[in-house]
Amino acid sequence: MTSGPRIAVLDYGIGNLRSAQKALEHVGARAELTADASVASSADAVVLPGVGAFGACMDSLRASGLESVVHHVVESGKPFLGICVGMQMLFDSSEEDARARGLGVIPGTVQWIPDSVQRPQMQWNQLTVRREDPLLAGLGEHPWMYFVHSFHGVPTHDEDVVATVKYGETLNVAFRRGNVFATQFHPEKSAQAGLALLKNFVNEASAS
């Protein structure tokens, strides 16, 4: 039984999230898939995954009663990680669904990647790290990560962007705002570089 930090992976009914949980366990966390607000709020850190459509994910999160947990944890200063559509949900809005309101944690919008390239991007791509961040420590300036997406985040504040990739144009794919880190790529599917990022997140949770 691992003695690592307790990390809650929010389960709001959007499908199989076990790969994120298993990857976190692999790098030393006591990771738990949970739909229980009290369990999530008391954890050392929280992960918001997401697959599918922005609006449907936001609807499911609100129906589950976990939206308030996200805001509580963000405001508490505990480490918080958004992955893929979970990253997109942290923004104010998305071009995918004009009616849907995001969480507003990262000011800005989620926009389509250019139609001059295949959408979705389903491939490995090499990050360009724009500024140092504890979660990217030890990964080098151009780590490879795995992507499945048709959108990228465009924050109001350019300093929130931590890393980009080239795919048709420069796309923003990793963000930091205070205790919140968010990735468009899937670290749990990105081999050793992705596991190293998750290990850094576990270390951050241990220190918080």
NUBA-317297 format. One record per residue (C-alpha): residue in three letters; x, y, z. Coordinates in pm, whole numbers, plus 50000, padded with zeros to 5 digits. Example, Ala and Ser with C-alpha at 12.3 -4.5 7.8 and 13.67 -1.06 7.14 Angstrom:
! NUBA-317297
ALA512304955050780 SER513674989450714 
! end
This chain:
! NUBA-317297
MET500005000050000 THR501545033049894 SER502015060150153 GLY501985088349899 PRO499655118349892 ARG495915113949847 ILE494905125549500 ALA491255126949398 VAL490435120749032 LEU487015136248979 ASP484515111048844 TYR481535130148705 GLY480145103348478 ILE482015109648155 GLY483475074948095 ASN486545055048187 LEU488995076448382 ARG490945047648528 SER494045053348314 ALA494735086348492 GLN494175070148831 LYS496445040548750 ALA499225063148618 LEU499125083848938 GLU499275052249147 HIS502235040548939 VAL504215071649037 GLY503435068949407 ALA500085085249477 ARG497115071649666 ALA494805080149378 GLU491065075649403 LEU488325079849145 THR485565097649333 ALA482245114849284 ASP482105123249655 ALA482555160449717 SER483845155450072 VAL486465130149960 ALA487655153049682 SER487735183849905 SER489825166250170 ALA492395151949926 ASP495935165849903 ALA495455173549532 VAL492765170149266 VAL492765159948899 LEU490015170148656 PRO490145147648348 GLY487815150648052 VAL486915133047729 GLY484345141947465 ALA482625175247418 PHE483095206947625 GLY479405214047679 ALA478495178347772 CYS481375176548019 MET480365209348181 ASP476755197248207 SER477915164748368 LEU480215182448612 ARG477425205648726 ALA474895177248750 SER477335157548966 GLY477635185849218 LEU481405186949175 GLU481705221749020 SER481855237349367 VAL484605212749462 VAL486755225249175 HIS486425261049291 HIS486975251649656 VAL490185232649579 VAL491495259649344 GLU490855286249607 SER492445264849880 GLY495815265649706 LYS496085227649677 PRO497685214049359 PHE495115210349082 LEU495655193748742 GLY493315195948442 ILE493815171248156 CYS492505173647795 VAL488835184747806 GLY489415189348180 MET491925216048080 GLN489435232047842 MET486755233148112 LEU488985255648323 PHE488585283548065 ASP485665307848041 SER484175293947721 SER484785272747410 GLU484085277347040 GLU482875241247041 ASP479685251047226 ALA478785287947245 ARG476005282247501 ALA478255264447752 ARG479875283348037 GLY483255271148158 LEU484715272048507 GLY486495305448459 VAL489625294848645 ILE491895304248355 PRO490585336148189 GLY490275331047814 THR488635309547548 VAL489125275547389 GLN489455278347012 TRP489555254846714 ILE492935244146586 PRO493355255346222 ASP491325237445955 SER494445236045737 VAL495555205145935 GLN493775172946020 ARG491365176046310 PRO491615160846559 GLN495365159646602 MET495935123446707 GLN499685119146742 TRP502785124946944 ASN504035160546928 GLN507025178347077 LEU506495205747330 THR508345238647331 VAL508625248647695 ARG508165286347718 ARG508885290248087 GLU510065268548372 ASP507475250748581 PRO507805225348863 LEU505655200048673 LEU508015201048374 ALA511195198748583 GLY513625173348442 LEU511715168448115 GLY513985190147898 GLU512965218347666 HIS511225196447406 PRO509565165747562 TRP507245144347348 MET503615141247459 TYR500545123847316 PHE497575144147185 VAL493985137747080 HIS492295171547029 SER490675196646795 PHE490945226947025 HIS493525246647221 GLY493365272247496 VAL493895309247427 PRO494255326447764 THR493635363247823 HIS497015365347996 ASP499855352447779 GLU501965345148087 ASP499575316548172 VAL501035296447880 VAL503795272647986 ALA504275252047667 THR503255251547302 VAL503455228347000 LYS503585233846627 TYR500595219146443 GLY499555240846152 GLU500375270246377 THR501625275046730 LEU499125259646972 ASN499045265447347 VAL499025231847524 ALA500115236547887 PHE499135263348134 ARG499915274748486 ARG497835298448695 GLY498775297849061 ASN498255262949199 VAL496495251748879 PHE498365233448601 ALA496545221748289 THR497515201847980 GLN495825196247644 PHE497925164747601 HIS497445132447796 PRO500355127548040 GLU498925093748143 LYS499345082047780 SER502705098947715 ALA505155071947829 GLN508115082348045 ALA507795119947989 GLY504155119248091 LEU504845097848397 ALA507635122048495 LEU505155150848480 LEU502685131648695 LYS505465122848940 ASN506245160048968 PHE502555165949041 VAL502635139249313 ASN505725155649460 GLU503915189249456 ALA500975173249637 SER503315158349898 ALA504845192349966 SER501585211749985 
! end
